């Protein structure tokens, strides 16, 4: 629960009082509940953000409930980091953004007023819009988040010996997956597949996703007295079952005795034969030997859904952090653009945050700094500005980074974990996250800046901080802000059940996130002018 003093509330006269906010939210929740009960909504063509929100409006005029259904569709349709990146690419293309291939020269390809994006590894993406009045040395309004999530990935050799008639799958935990919440869940499989064209010799990447659950990690009946999950050994006791093969009972040859698909020594010979056939069929691959490799993972196949008496919750897998990332992306699409915009508005969505951001597609890599440097260099070419360290130093000094990741909502059943005045509620607004040990980037200056943004955008900013006897998580904020030297703050949308296979947020929270992030992108430049250098 976040508690604001009377002095704090009176200082922010443009922001709703918590009482009026609660009444407003109750009205919105009722409207949302009625909307979801209408059969027509279930039959209509799925809404896409670029179709439904083309009109550029002021952030405070956005209605958060308009973003609930599009968010549910995104969450259900994009279960892996590769699918999420492909979705963002496709949506950006429809919104008029131009892709900048990393391996090509960008000289002459960027101009003020232009909109661009670049990807890395098919799992990280940066999109930015250049202000029409931009000049080299001007700053950037940046939002950075991550789109990877806890998951279980297939091992390089995922075939396992049949056990008592069960076909099992060898998987490895990514981050903290295969924890207790993964047991007895409906799991499907998806990811990217590397394929070589036998005729041309060219290699390409295709995305695969099965639309029904094929795997399950079964618990043990309590009758055995050793716990339903045993010792929760993730190597021996959390092995998914994906099928049955009782051929050994009749003495018939088993799938293990058959000629390996793709031939001996091929990649597909190391994978379960039926799974290879399924994936190949979906991708229309006839020759199994042309499948060179894949990165497939298990995911909770239950669709994202609204819940609660008044449909005030969202229940979904992978909320961490396809929540803040999606909201930031939507905010960029709907950010205002006029002739006076002098900054670059940018959203960077990274892979590998859950495992330390250490790989080239992670935030510790050079993806964001080198993208900004290359963009500023290309934009300097048509001016009399001499590009170099001076311009880049000026650019970063004039910039602001919002590091965006989900944060912990106040928990109803574990009150001892809530810090009074610093435990945000659902369906209220984003939280500014503070950590005295610098796991977060927020300080007094950045908090004042973002509270000012919220007052202009008609948003309520909450506060989050952990207790002194708790352990803090981390975000991409410290690593990025230290690399670039720009002002920064950590912002999070609250959720329950972080790092569970299925989590909870408020049904208005995706839209409240869009509203705040749009407010930041729209108003950072004018707020920055209010500060004495």
N, C-alpha and C positions, 0 to 999 in steps of 0.2 A: 504493500500500500504506500502510495506517495502522498506525503502530507506537506502542503504549502502553507506558509505563514500568511496572515492577513496582509502584512507588509509586502510580501512577495506578490500576492495576487493583485493588490492595488497598484503595484508598480507596472503591472501588465494589464492595463485597462482594456486593451484591444482583444484580450483573450477571454473566452467564456469562463464564467465561474464553474467550479466543479459541479455545483448543483444544477445549473442550467445545462451543463454538458451532459449530465446523467439523464436529464429529461429529453434532451435532443437525441441521445443515443437510444433511449427506450423507444422513441418514435421511429428512428431509423431501423431498429431491430424488428419492430412490428411490421414496417413496410417490407423489410427483407423477408420476414416469415410469410407474409401474404404472397409476395412475388414468387417464392419457391413453391407455393401450393398451387399456383396456376398451371394447369395442364399445358397451356399454350407455351409457357417457357420451356417445358421439356421437349416440345416439338419443334421449336424454332431453330433456324440455322445457328450453329455455335458462333457466339460473338467473338470477334477478334479485335484487339485493342486498336489496331491501326484503322479499322472501319468505324468503330463505335465512338472513338474519342478524337476525331480529326480536328474538331474545333478547339482552338487554343483559348483557354479561359484562365482567369486568375486562380491561383492555388486555393484560395479560401472559398471559391465557388465550386470546387470539385466535390462531388458527393461520394464518400467512401464506399457506400454500398454498391455503386456501379462497377466496382472492381472485384467484387467477391466471385461472381461466376467465371469471369475470364481467368482469375487466379486458380480456381478449382480445375478448370480445363487444362491450364498449363501444367499443374502439378500431376495430374493423371496422365497426361500425354507425353511428358518428358522425364522418364524415370532415371536416366543416367546423365552424367556430365556431358557426354557427347551429344545426346539428344537435346539437352538444354542449349548447348552452343549452336547446334544446327537451327533450333527454333529462333534464337536471337538473330542469327545471320539472315534467315529468311524474312523475319519481320522487319529488320533494318532495311533490307533490299526493297521491300514494299513501301517503306516510309521514305524512300529517296536517298538512302545512304549508299555511298560508293565504297567497295572493298579495296583496300590497299595491300597488295601482296607483299609480304615481308622481303621476298627475294628480289624485288624489283626496285628501281630507283624512283623516289617519290618527287623528284624535281619537276616542277611545272604541273603537278597533279592536284595541288591544294590551293585554295583561295578563300578569302573571307566570305562568309555566307555558306560555305560548303559543309557537307555532312559525310563522315567517313567512319570506317571500322576496319580493324585488323584482328586476326586470330593467331593463336599459337597452339600447336599440338592438337587442334580440333577440340580442345577442352578449356581454353581461356579466350576471352574476347574483350577488346577495348573499342568503344564507340565514342565519337566526339563530334560536336557541332561547333564550327568556328564562327564567332560573332562577325556580323557584317562590318563593324567598325574596328575589328581587331588590328593591332599593330604589334610587331615583334617586341617582346619584353613585357607585354601584358600578361596577366595571370590566367590561371585555370580554376574553375569551380569543379572539383573532382569528387566522385563517389566511388569507393572501392569495396568490393565484397567478394564472396566465394560461392561457387556453384557445385563444388564436390560435396559428398555426403558419406556418412558411414555406410559401408557396404561390404559384401563378401565377393571377392573376385576369383574366377576360376584359376587354378594353378596351371603352370605351363603344361604339365601332364595331369589332366583332371580325371582320367579313367582310374577307377578303383576296382579291386576284385569284388565280385558279387558276394554278399553276405546274407545267408539264409534266404536267398531268393530276391533280395533287394538290390536294385541298381543304385549305386551311390555316386556322389560327385565330389571330387577333391577341390575345395575352395580355401582361400586364405583371407583372413580378416584385413580389411582396410580401416585404419584408425581403430575405433573401439567396437566394431561390428561383431556379430556372433555372440553378443551378450545375451543375458537372460530374456530380453524382449523379443529375440529372434525365434524362439522356440514356438512350435505349433502355429506358425504364420503361413499364409498362402504366399509362396514366393514364385516369381517368374524370373525371366532371364533376358538380358539385353546388353547392348554395347556396340563396339565397332569391330569390323571384320576386314582383314587385309587380303585382297584378292588380286591375283595376276591374270591378265587377259592372255589366254594361250595363243591367240592369233597375233596380237600386236606386241606382246611382251611387256606391256605397260602395267604398272601396279597402281591400284586405287584403294580407297577406303569406302566401305558401305556400312550403314547402320542397320542393326537388327534388333527386333523387339518382339517377343512372343506375347500374345494377348490373353493368355490364360495361365494360371499357376501350374508349374511343373515340378516344384520342389517343396520339401517340408522337412523341418528338423523336429523329429518326434520326441516328446518328453516320455519319461518312465512313470508307470502307474505308482502311486504312493504306497501300494501294498508291499512293495519290495523293501521299504524301510531305509533306502539309501538316498532319498531326495529325488524329486521329479527330474532334476537335471544332473544327477550324479554329482560329480565335482565340477561340472561345467567346463570340462576339458575341451578346449576349442579345436583340438586336433583329432581327438578320438571319440568324443561324445557329442559333438555338434556337427556331425557329417550329414548333409542333406540326402534324402532319398528322392530319386527322380523316376523310378519305375520298378517293374517286377520282371524277373527272369527265373522261372522255376524249371528250366529245361534240364537241370542236373538231376531232377527227380526221376525222369524217364530215361536217363542215360543218353539223351540226345546231345549233340554238340552244342556248346554255348556260344554266345557272341564273342567270348574271349578266344575261341578256337577258330573263328571265321577269319578270312583274309581281311587284313586291315583296310579300311576305307582310305583311298588315296595312295595305297601302296606302302610297303614297308619303308620306314624311315621318314615318311611324310608327317607334317604337323597333325593332320587329321587322324593319323593312326594312334596318336596319344590322347585322343578325346573319345568320350562315349559315342559309339556308332550311331545310335538313334538321335542323339543331340546334333551330331554333324549333319545327318539327313534333314532334320528339322530346319536348322539354320540355312543350309544350302537350298532347301526348297523355298524358304521365304525370300532369299536373295536371287532365286532363279539361277543357281549355279549347278551345272550338270557334271562337271569334272571336279571331284573332291580334292584332287591334288593341287588345284589352283587356289585353294584356301591356304594362304601362307602362315597366317597367325590370327589371333583375335584377342580382344580385351572384353570379355563378357563378365557380367556380374549378376548377382541375385538382387531382387528388389521386391518389396512388399507390393503385391499386385492389387490390393484393395483400393478402389478409387478414393480420391480426396472428396470429402463431403462436409456439408454444414450439419451441425447438431445442436442440441440444447432445446429447452422449451420454446424459445423464441428464435431458434436458428442463430444464436449468438456466438457459436463456436465454429471453428474449422478443425476437423480431424484429418490428418494426412501423414504420409511418410515423407521424409526428406525435407521437412520444413526448414531445418538447419542445413544450408541457408539458401534455399530457393525462395525464401520469403523476402528478405531485405533486397536480394539481388533482383528479383522480378520487379519489386516496387521501384527500385532505383532505375531500372531499365525503362519501365513505363513512364517514370518522371522525365527521363531524357526525351522520349518520344513526344511528350506533351509539353515540354518546356517552351516558353515563349521565345519568339525570335523577331527582333525589330532592328531598325537601322542604327540604333544607339548601342547595341550590344558590342562590347569591346573585349570580352573574354572568351575562352574556349570552355565549353561545357562538356564534361567527359564522365563516362561510367566505365569502370574496369572490373570485370568479373573473372576471378582466378580459380584455377584448379589447385588441389593439393594443400589447401589450408588446414585440413583436418590432420595432416601428417607433418606439419611444420613448414610448409611452403618452400621446401628446399629445391625442388626441381625447376627446370627452365620455364615451365608454365605456371610456377608458383609466384607469389608476391615477393619472395626474396630474390628472385631472378631479376633480370634487367628489362623485363617486358614493358613495364609502365615507363620507367625513365627513358629508355631508348626510343619508345614510341613518341613521347613528348618531344624529345630532342630532334628526332627526324621530322616531326610535323613542324616545329618551329623553324628548323633549317629550311624546309621547303617553302614555308610562308615568308621567310626572309629574302628569298631569292629575287622576288619582284619588287623589293624595296631597296632603299639605300642603306639599310642596316647591315653592318658587318656581322655575320653570324660567328659566334664563338662562346667561350665560357662566360663572358660578361652578360650576353643576352640570356643565357640559360640561368645564370644566377639571379638576374632580375626577374625572369619568368617565375622561378620557384618562390622568390621572396614575395611576389604579388599573388600567390596562389593559396588555396585552402583545400584541404582533403577531409572529406567525411568518410571515415572508416566505418563500414556498416556491416553488422553481424547481429544475429538474434541474441537476445538477452533473456535472463530468467525472470519470469513473472512471479509475483507473490504466490506462494503455494498454500492452498487451503488446509492441507493435511499435515504439513511439516512446518508449523509456524515458527519453530526455533531457527529455521534457516533464513527467515525474512528479517532484514534490517529495517527498523522503523524509519520511515521517510525516504527509503531508498529501494523499495520493492515495487516495481511498476505493476499496474493492472492491465488487463486485456481491454481492448476497445476504447482506450483513452487517448493514446498517442505514443510516439516513439519515446525512448528513454535515452538521456545522455549518460554515458557509462564512464565511471571514474574509478581509477585504481591507483592508490598511493605508491605502489611499487612499480608503476610504469608499464603494467601489462596493457593499459589503455593509454591513449594519447591525450585525452581531454584534460584541459587546464582551465583556469579562471577566465582567460581571454577567449578561448574557443567556446566555452559555455555561454559567455555573454553574447558572442556573435550569433550562435545558433538560437539562443532565446530571442534575440532581436529578429532573426529570420522567422521564427515561429509566430511572433506577434504580428508580423506583416502578413503571413500566410494564413492566419486564423487557426493555428495549431496549438495544442497543449504539449509541452515537453515535460516528461517525467524524469526521474532520477533513478539510477541504479548503482549500487555499490555493495560488495559482499561484506559479510561480517569478518572481523579480524581472525576468527577461528575457522574460516573457510579458505578453500583454495580457489584462486582465480584462474579462469581460462585466458586465452590470448586471442588477438585478432591480427589482421594484416596491417593495422594502423601504425604501430611502432616501427616496423621494418620499413614501411614506405615513407613515413614522414622523416625518419632519420636519414634515409637515402637521398631524399629530395630537399630536406631542410625547410619544408613549408609548414604553415600553421595547420593544425589538425585537431579533430575531435572524434571520439568513438560514439556511434549512435546505434541503438538496437531496437528492433521490434520485439516485444515480450512474447514468450511462449512457455508452455508447461512441457515437462517430459523431455527435456533436451537430451539428445543421444539415445533416445528410445527409437525403436524401429517405426513407431507411430507417435506423433506429438500433437499438441493442441495450441492453437492461437485463436484470437478473436475474429469473427467473420468480417468485422470492419477494419481490422488491422492492416491487411494488404492495402486498402484504399487510404487509410490514415498515413501509411508509409509513403505512398505515391504523393499525397498532398504535401507532406513535409519535404520530401526530396525535391519535388517540383519547386516548392517555395525557396529552397536553397539555391537551386540552379537559376531560378528567375531573379533572385534578389541579392545574391552574394556580392555582385559588383557594387550595387548601391549601398549595401551595408558596409562594405569595405571602405567606401568613401567617407563614411561617418567617423572613421577612426583617425586620430592624429598619428601620423607616421612615426 
